[in-house]
Every structure is written in C-alpha cells, then in structure tokens.
Amino acid sequence: MPNTIFLTGASSGIGRASAQLFQQRGWNVIATMRTPDKETELTKLPRVLVTRADVTDDASVAAAIEQGIARFGRVDVLLNNAGYGAYGPIEATPVEHIRKEFETNVIGMLAAVRAMAPHFRKGGGGTIVNVSSVGGRVAMPLGSLYHGSKFAVEGATEALQYEMEAINVRVKLVEPGMTKTNFGGSSFQFNDDPGLLEYRDIVGRTMNAFGTLNTNPGTPESVAQTIYRAATDQSAQLRFAAGEDAEAMLQWRSSDDDAKFFQRVREMFQLTAKAQK
C-alpha cells in the first residue's frame, strides 16, 4: 500500500510543490488548505485528497486527519508547512498580528503534532517534518516576530525528537533560504507607521537590502526535494538546509561569534551600531 503524507498549507508555494512531488513519487497525499474550494489543479491528480484545514482551527485539523485516514487508511508523514510572516518595527505592530504570527507558526504546528500523535502511536510510528527557515537560526532586522516564531519552531522540534522516539516517530526540520513563492501575498504582513520617524532609516535600509540580498532564490520545487529527502530519511539527522544561501548563512552563524555575526548583518543592511546611553 502506498505511503501517505498529510500536509498543511498546500494551496501554493512549497506546500503545493511538495504535494505534487509526493504524488509523483507514488504517495497518497492529503493536501490541506484554508480554502479548498478554490483549488483546481491538485483535485485532478490521482491519490490526492484536497480538504480544508486551518492550523489556527483545531477542529478543522482534526476533521481533516479523520477524513484522510478514512480515505487512505493511515498517515505515514505529517508535514507542517503552513506559515505566516509578520515584519516591521514591533512598536508599529498591532497585537493581533503578534498573536497571529505565533498562533500560525508555533501553536498551529504543535496542535497538528498533538492531533496526529495518537494515530502514529496506535499505528506503531511515523515521521514529522516541520518546515522552519534559515530564519529559525539567523535573525535579521525588523523580523522579531517572524524569527521569534521560527526560533520557537526550531526549539520545539528539537525537543520533540526525544519524546517522539517513545512512539517510534522520527522528527525532521527543513530550513529553506530565500524561495520564489507568493509568501509576500496573503501569508505576509509588513507593519509600519510612517509617523514613527525614528524607525525611517532602518525600515528604508532593510527594505532596500532585502531586494538585493539574493538575486537567485531557490524554487518551491527544490525545497520540496529537500522535504522529500527529510521525510524518507532513516537516520537520526534532524536538520536539512534547503538552498545554497541557507547553507552559507548557517555556516556563517556557526563559525562566527555573536559580535562578528552581528557586525556581518549590520554590514549587509548598511546599519551602524549606535552607542548605548
């Protein structure tokens, strides 16, 4: 019987590419998204169930898992891919955007693991793949929310690997670098207040630098290949970097001390450290 993957955030980008790749490799795919009625491509593929799940809605995730198991008999891999990115000065960020960041990226991920764990436990095992980011180990200006949430994903996943061993579940992390997706659309929120004049310089420099940092980003398909490698890996390896820029950035972070790395980031964004009073 083919293996089955349950994945969140399948409507576009990395999630869609992953659903397509696993289907092409002969897997059953439970592709979940917030608005499945708008999906027109994945619904045409054999061995693919498109259904609704919003990771901030526990009942919808539980219902999608139940529906997927009813259709395919079991789930072998849980792929937590759904994500949201909020950027900007924290002073300019509404509290509801702060909550949404962590409810989607952290609480939603953990809730999905919690919902799937009984099935894995009763079935004798499985694999969890959590999509983090190079931004889960490296922080950039104006990203306190996004990086904070992805650092939390990294820490939670690293801890999960130990307890999941008790039920024969492997746990993996995929860390993409910059990727050509529509992340700047409905899954992205930049918070700003032009009236906060003190932040004008760092906002301007950061936005200009992001436009030039990586002129050759990876593709959703290449990240999906890394996800597939992680999902089928039988070793104890936890982290899988996806993209040359991710590998380079993580190498810098591991080889530099804090002072050297922070200076490297300031140079990337043309920021000047100000003396503290």
C-alpha positions as CSV (number, residue, x, y, z in Angstrom):
1,M,0.0,0.0,0.0
2,P,1.4,3.4,-0.9
3,N,2.7,5.7,1.9
4,T,0.5,8.7,2.8
5,I,1.5,12.2,3.7
6,F,-0.7,14.8,5.4
7,L,0.4,18.4,4.7
8,T,-0.7,21.8,5.6
9,G,-0.5,25.0,3.5
10,A,-0.8,23.1,0.2
11,S,-2.6,25.9,-1.7
12,S,0.6,27.4,-3.1
13,G,4.4,27.6,-3.0
14,I,6.3,25.0,-1.1
15,G,3.2,23.2,0.1
16,R,1.8,22.8,-3.5
17,A,5.2,21.7,-4.8
18,S,5.5,19.1,-2.1
19,A,2.0,17.7,-2.7
20,Q,2.9,17.4,-6.4
21,L,6.2,15.8,-5.8
22,F,5.0,13.2,-3.3
23,Q,2.1,12.3,-5.6
24,Q,4.6,11.9,-8.5
25,R,6.6,9.6,-6.3
26,G,3.6,7.3,-5.8
27,W,2.4,8.5,-2.4
28,N,-1.1,9.2,-1.3
29,V,-1.4,12.9,-0.5
30,I,-3.8,14.6,1.9
31,A,-3.4,18.2,0.8
32,T,-5.0,20.7,3.2
33,M,-5.6,24.4,2.9
34,R,-7.9,27.1,4.2
35,T,-10.0,27.4,1.0
36,P,-10.0,24.1,-0.8
37,D,-13.0,25.1,-2.9
38,K,-10.6,27.4,-4.9
39,E,-8.2,24.6,-5.8
40,T,-8.3,23.4,-9.4
41,E,-5.1,21.6,-10.0
42,L,-4.4,19.2,-7.1
43,T,-8.0,18.0,-7.2
44,K,-7.3,16.5,-10.7
45,L,-4.5,14.3,-9.5
46,P,-5.0,10.6,-8.6
47,R,-4.3,9.6,-4.9
48,V,-4.8,13.2,-3.8
49,L,-7.4,14.3,-1.3
50,V,-7.8,18.1,-1.1
51,T,-9.6,19.1,2.1
52,R,-9.9,22.1,4.5
53,A,-7.6,22.6,7.4
54,D,-6.7,25.9,9.1
55,V,-3.9,25.3,11.6
56,T,-5.4,28.0,13.8
57,D,-8.7,26.0,13.9
58,D,-8.1,22.8,15.9
59,A,-11.4,21.2,14.9
60,S,-10.6,21.7,11.2
61,V,-7.3,19.9,11.5
62,A,-8.8,17.0,13.5
63,A,-11.6,16.7,10.9
64,A,-9.0,16.7,8.0
65,I,-6.9,14.0,9.7
66,E,-10.0,11.8,10.2
67,Q,-11.1,12.4,6.6
68,G,-7.6,11.5,5.3
69,I,-7.4,8.3,7.4
70,A,-10.9,7.3,6.2
71,R,-9.8,7.8,2.6
72,F,-6.3,6.2,2.7
73,G,-6.3,4.0,5.8
74,R,-3.3,5.6,7.5
75,V,-0.9,8.6,7.6
76,D,2.9,7.9,7.5
77,V,4.2,11.5,7.4
78,L,2.9,14.8,8.8
79,L,4.3,17.8,7.0
80,N,3.8,21.1,8.9
81,N,4.3,23.6,6.1
82,A,1.6,26.3,6.7
83,G,3.3,29.6,7.7
84,Y,2.8,33.3,8.2
85,G,5.3,36.2,8.2
86,A,4.9,39.4,10.1
87,Y,7.7,42.0,9.8
88,G,8.3,45.6,10.8
89,P,9.0,47.6,14.0
90,I,7.4,46.0,17.0
91,E,6.1,49.4,18.1
92,A,4.1,49.6,14.9
93,T,2.7,46.1,15.1
94,P,-0.9,45.5,16.3
95,V,-1.2,42.9,19.0
96,E,-3.4,40.8,16.8
97,H,-0.6,40.4,14.3
98,I,1.7,39.3,17.0
99,R,-0.8,36.6,18.1
100,K,-1.4,35.5,14.5
101,E,2.3,35.0,14.0
102,F,2.7,32.6,16.8
103,E,-0.7,31.0,16.5
104,T,0.1,30.0,12.9
105,N,3.8,29.2,13.0
106,V,4.1,27.7,16.5
107,I,0.8,26.9,18.2
108,G,-0.7,25.6,14.9
109,M,2.3,23.4,14.3
110,L,2.3,21.9,17.8
111,A,-1.5,21.4,17.7
112,A,-1.2,19.5,14.4
113,V,1.5,17.3,16.0
114,R,-0.7,16.7,19.0
115,A,-3.7,15.8,16.8
116,M,-1.6,13.3,14.7
117,A,0.3,11.8,17.6
118,P,-2.5,9.3,18.6
119,H,-2.6,7.9,15.1
120,F,1.1,7.5,14.9
121,R,1.2,5.9,18.4
122,K,-1.5,3.4,17.6
123,G,-0.1,2.6,14.2
124,G,3.4,2.0,15.5
125,G,5.3,5.0,14.2
126,G,5.6,7.7,11.6
127,T,7.5,10.8,10.6
128,I,7.0,14.5,11.4
129,V,8.6,17.1,9.1
130,N,8.4,20.7,10.3
131,V,9.2,23.5,7.8
132,S,11.2,26.1,9.6
133,S,13.5,28.5,7.9
134,V,17.1,29.7,7.8
135,G,15.4,32.5,9.8
136,G,14.9,30.0,12.6
137,R,18.6,30.1,13.4
138,V,19.6,33.5,11.9
139,A,17.7,36.8,12.8
140,M,17.5,39.8,10.5
141,P,16.4,43.4,11.2
142,L,12.6,44.1,11.6
143,G,11.9,40.3,11.9
144,S,11.4,40.0,15.7
145,L,8.0,38.2,15.1
146,Y,8.9,36.0,12.2
147,H,12.3,35.0,13.5
148,G,10.9,34.7,17.0
149,S,8.3,32.2,15.8
150,K,10.8,30.2,13.7
151,F,13.3,30.1,16.5
152,A,10.4,28.6,18.6
153,V,9.7,26.0,15.8
154,E,13.4,25.0,15.9
155,G,13.4,24.7,19.7
156,A,10.1,22.9,19.9
157,T,11.1,20.4,17.2
158,E,14.5,19.7,18.6
159,A,12.8,18.8,21.9
160,L,10.0,16.8,20.2
161,Q,12.5,14.4,18.7
162,Y,13.2,12.9,22.1
163,E,9.7,12.3,23.2
164,M,8.6,11.1,19.8
165,E,11.2,8.3,20.0
166,A,8.9,6.7,22.6
167,I,6.3,6.1,19.9
168,N,8.7,5.3,17.1
169,V,8.2,8.7,15.3
170,R,11.1,10.4,13.5
171,V,11.2,14.2,13.7
172,K,12.8,16.4,11.0
173,L,13.4,20.1,10.3
174,V,13.7,21.7,6.9
175,E,15.3,25.1,6.7
176,P,14.7,26.9,3.4
177,G,16.6,30.0,2.4
178,M,15.0,32.6,0.1
179,T,12.5,30.9,-2.1
180,K,10.4,32.1,-5.1
181,T,6.9,31.9,-3.6
182,N,3.9,34.2,-3.1
183,F,4.9,34.4,0.6
184,G,4.6,38.2,0.1
185,G,0.8,37.8,-0.5
186,S,-1.7,36.5,1.9
187,S,0.9,34.9,4.2
188,F,2.9,38.1,4.7
189,Q,2.2,41.2,6.7
190,F,4.6,44.2,6.9
191,N,3.7,46.5,9.8
192,D,4.8,50.1,9.7
193,D,3.8,53.6,10.9
194,P,5.3,56.5,8.9
195,G,4.6,58.7,11.9
196,L,7.3,56.9,13.9
197,L,10.1,58.9,12.4
198,E,12.9,57.3,14.4
199,Y,12.4,54.0,12.5
200,R,12.5,55.5,9.0
201,D,16.2,54.9,8.5
202,I,16.2,51.2,9.5
203,V,13.0,50.5,7.6
204,G,14.3,52.0,4.4
205,R,17.7,50.4,4.6
206,T,16.2,47.0,5.5
207,M,13.7,47.0,2.7
208,N,16.4,48.1,0.2
209,A,18.8,45.4,1.3
210,F,16.2,42.6,1.1
211,G,15.8,43.5,-2.6
212,T,19.4,42.8,-3.3
213,L,20.4,40.1,-0.8
214,N,19.7,37.1,-3.1
215,T,19.1,37.6,-6.8
216,N,19.0,33.8,-7.3
217,P,16.4,32.4,-4.8
218,G,15.5,28.7,-4.7
219,T,12.3,27.3,-6.1
220,P,9.4,25.6,-4.3
221,E,10.3,22.5,-6.3
222,S,13.9,22.4,-4.9
223,V,12.7,22.9,-1.4
224,A,10.1,20.1,-1.9
225,Q,13.0,17.8,-3.0
226,T,14.7,18.5,0.4
227,I,11.4,17.9,2.2
228,Y,11.1,14.5,0.4
229,R,14.7,13.6,1.4
230,A,13.9,14.5,5.1
231,A,10.6,12.6,5.0
232,T,12.2,9.4,3.8
233,D,15.5,9.7,5.7
234,Q,16.0,6.8,8.1
235,S,18.9,8.3,10.0
236,A,19.0,10.4,13.2
237,Q,19.7,13.6,11.2
238,L,17.4,16.4,12.4
239,R,18.1,19.5,10.3
240,F,18.1,19.7,6.5
241,A,19.1,23.1,5.0
242,A,17.4,23.9,1.6
243,G,19.3,26.2,-0.7
244,E,22.8,27.4,-1.1
245,D,22.1,30.7,0.6
246,A,20.7,28.8,3.6
247,E,23.8,26.7,3.8
248,A,26.1,29.7,3.6
249,M,24.1,31.7,6.2
250,L,24.1,28.8,8.6
251,Q,27.8,28.3,8.1
252,W,28.4,31.9,8.9
253,R,26.3,31.7,12.1
254,S,28.0,28.6,13.3
255,S,31.6,29.8,12.6
256,D,31.2,33.4,13.8
257,D,30.9,34.5,17.4
258,D,28.0,36.9,18.2
259,A,29.9,40.1,17.8
260,K,31.3,39.1,14.4
261,F,28.0,37.8,13.1
262,F,26.0,40.8,14.3
263,Q,28.5,43.1,12.5
264,R,28.2,41.0,9.4
265,V,24.4,41.5,9.5
266,R,24.8,45.3,10.0
267,E,27.1,45.5,7.0
268,M,24.6,43.5,4.9
269,F,21.9,46.1,5.8
270,Q,24.2,49.1,6.0
271,L,23.3,49.7,9.6
272,T,25.5,51.4,12.1
273,A,25.6,50.3,15.7
274,K,24.7,53.2,18.0
275,A,26.3,53.6,21.4
276,Q,24.0,52.8,24.2
277,K,23.4,55.5,26.8
